[in-house]
């Protein structure tokens, strides 16, 4: 049975990230765009569990890692997810793993 990221130790998370990077590299080489995107998302999820949510604050604005020039304002945090909205005028609430937010 597989463990959830929240149940893994730091060592296990780093091991999982390395494995996912290797799988993503292979998927990219084989032109498997959808598989690559899924693996990349899993990498960011695993990385989120290596970060301290207390380092991210409600009301603060952070640049989005994979989207240079796009910013995200946090309304509140729930575990390793930041809930808020992108500052692009749409004002639609969404959740992003904190690993996608560039910390100042």
Buried (B, 14 or more C-beta within 10 A) or exposed (E): EEEEBEEBEEEBBBEBBEBBEEBBEEBBEEEBEEBBEBBBBBBBBBBBBBBEBEEBEEEBEBBBBEEEEEBBBBEEBEEBBBBBBBBEEEEEEEBBBBBBBEEE
